[in-house]
């Protein structure tokens, strides 16, 4: 299964990150990692990766207590 993940900035990384992950019962690997500074750019990169890799899922990672918007 291919999933595109968009992580919001946190104490470990001050920028948005977008990456693809491929998971099967026997394999796990991350591919095509991008770091961007704005939310709009991150959303655009994620959409492009979804189409390019024909991803099955999209996941967004947000820190607890983070304001969205």
HELIX and SHEET records of a PDB file:
HELIX    1   1 UNK A   39  UNK A   52  1                                  14    
SHEET    1   A 4 UNK A  28  UNK A  36  0                                        
SHEET    2   A 4 UNK A  16  UNK A  23 -1                                        
SHEET    3   A 4 UNK A   2  UNK A   7 -1                                        
SHEET    4   A 4 UNK A  57  UNK A  61  1                                        
END                                                                             
